[in-house]
Structures are given as structure tokens and as C-alpha cells.
């Protein structure tokens, strides 16, 4: 049973979720639906009422990869496929992950961290000297495609 979590964080029923998976426009479909999830327990009840044996989350970014769903499933006592909450939360933060790898002697790529409020941001010459001519720029706490 596919269960879509909409762009607005609303858990959508399985039949409507299938329609989105098969190409129908999410915004158009959801515009015609009543907001059954207006209360805080709506999304929880939507998942609980499916009475599934195991959940297989296929998510990207906030409210999924960051451990939020793992925590929800754990609270609901529903088995799920994937890492535990702590592993999700730690690995979702790329800076913490890199620092943990480095401190524990696990080989990983060179990196630099630049904070939005840094007054002296490095220029390209400085970055390319440290990292090489090909770099990937990612937000520390977003899905990689968002960053």
C-alpha cells in the first residue's frame, strides 16, 4: 500500500497515493480532498489504520531521512526497513557524519565547511587548492538534491 506524504506533510490515503505515483498531479488531486489530517494525530492514524506488517519508507530529505519517520514508526511499534532513528539523524547531518568518520579514522573525501554567516568565505582559488577542481556543494542538513 503506497502512502504519500504530501509536500505539505499530510499523509494521503493509499488510493490517492497510487494515482500520484502513476503520474497524476499531486496538487490537483489534493485540492479536491478534505483535510482529514487537520489534527495532530491525523497522520499517525492514517498509517496505523493501514494495519501493515512492515513499512518500507522510500523518502528523501526532511521529515524522512532525518529520522522523523523512524521515530514515528518506533513509537507506533511498527517494524520498518531501514536504519534506526539515531543513525538517520546523525547521517542526515553531513558535517557531523564527516567529523565522526575523520575522528574514527574512516577514510572519506576532503571537505570544508562554510557557514552562511561566515564573514570570510573562501574564494574559488582557496577551495580548489584544498579540494581540487571538481567539488560538490551540499547543504549540511537537507537532502543532497536540495542542497
C-alpha positions in Angstrom: 0.0 0.0 0.0 1.7 3.2 -1.1 1.3 6.1 1.3 2.2 9.5 0.1 3.3 12.2 2.5 2.4 15.4 0.6 4.6 18.4 0.1 2.6 20.0 3.0 3.3 17.0 5.3 -0.2 15.5 5.0 -0.5 11.7 4.9 -2.6 10.8 1.9 -4.8 7.7 1.6 -3.4 4.7 -0.4 -5.7 5.1 -3.4 -4.9 8.7 -4.0 -1.2 8.0 -3.4 -1.4 5.4 -6.2 -2.8 8.0 -8.5 0.1 10.3 -7.8 2.6 7.5 -8.3 1.1 6.8 -11.7 1.6 10.4 -12.8 -1.5 12.4 -11.8 -0.7 15.9 -10.5 -0.4 15.9 -6.6 -1.6 19.5 -6.2 -4.7 19.0 -8.3 -5.6 15.7 -6.6 -5.2 17.1 -3.1 -7.0 20.3 -3.8 -10.2 18.3 -4.0 -9.7 16.3 -0.9 -10.9 17.4 2.6 -8.1 17.9 5.0 -8.6 14.8 7.1 -5.3 15.4 8.9 -6.1 18.7 10.4 -5.5 17.4 13.9 -2.0 16.3 15.1 -2.9 12.6 15.2 -4.4 12.5 11.7 -1.1 11.4 10.0 -0.5 8.8 12.7 -4.0 7.4 12.4 -3.7 7.3 8.6 -0.7 5.0 8.9 -1.9 3.0 11.9 -5.3 2.3 10.2 -3.5 0.5 7.3 -2.6 -2.3 9.7 0.6 -3.2 7.8 3.1 -5.9 8.9 6.2 -3.8 7.9 6.7 -0.3 6.5 9.2 0.3 3.7 9.9 4.1 3.7 11.1 5.5 0.4 11.8 9.1 1.2 14.2 11.9 0.6 15.1 14.9 2.8 13.5 16.4 5.8 10.7 14.5 7.7 12.0 11.3 6.3 15.8 10.7 6.0 16.4 12.7 9.1 14.9 10.1 11.5 11.5 11.6 11.8 9.7 8.6 10.3 11.9 6.1 12.1 10.9 7.7 15.3 7.2 7.7 14.4 7.4 4.0 13.4 9.2 3.2 16.6 6.6 5.0 18.7 3.8 3.2 16.8 5.6 -0.1 17.3 5.5 -0.9 13.6 8.5 -2.7 12.1 10.2 -0.8 9.3 13.0 -1.3 6.8 16.0 1.0 7.4 18.3 2.3 10.0 17.4 3.4 13.5 16.5 6.9 14.5 20.0 7.8 15.7 21.7 6.6 12.6 19.3 8.6 10.4 19.7 11.8 12.5 23.5 11.6 12.5 24.0 10.7 8.9 21.5 13.3 7.7 23.9 16.0 9.1 26.8 15.8 6.6 29.1 17.8 8.8 28.7 15.6 11.9 29.0 12.5 9.6 32.3 13.7 8.1 33.6 14.7 11.6 32.7 11.3 13.1 34.4 9.5 10.2 37.5 11.6 10.4 37.8 11.2 14.2 37.4 7.5 13.9 40.0 7.0 11.2 37.5 6.2 8.4 38.7 7.4 5.1 36.4 9.9 3.4 36.6 12.7 0.9 38.3 16.0 1.7 35.8 18.7 2.7 35.4 22.2 4.0 32.5 23.6 6.0 31.2 27.1 5.2 28.5 28.6 7.4 26.0 31.1 6.0 27.0 33.7 8.5 30.8 33.3 7.9 32.3 36.7 7.3 35.3 35.5 5.3 34.0 32.9 2.9 36.8 31.2 0.8 37.2 32.1 -2.8 37.4 29.5 -5.6 41.2 29.6 -5.7 41.3 28.7 -2.0 38.7 26.0 -2.3 40.2 24.4 -5.4 43.7 24.3 -3.8 42.2 22.4 -0.8 39.7 20.1 -2.6 40.7 20.0 -6.3 38.9 21.3 -9.4 35.8 19.2 -9.0 33.7 19.8 -5.9 30.2 19.1 -4.7 28.3 21.7 -2.7 25.7 20.4 -0.3 23.6 21.8 2.5 24.6 20.2 5.8 21.0 19.3 6.8 19.0 18.9 3.7 18.5 16.1 1.1 21.5 16.2 -1.2 19.4 17.2 -4.2 18.0 20.1 -2.3 21.4 21.3 -1.2 
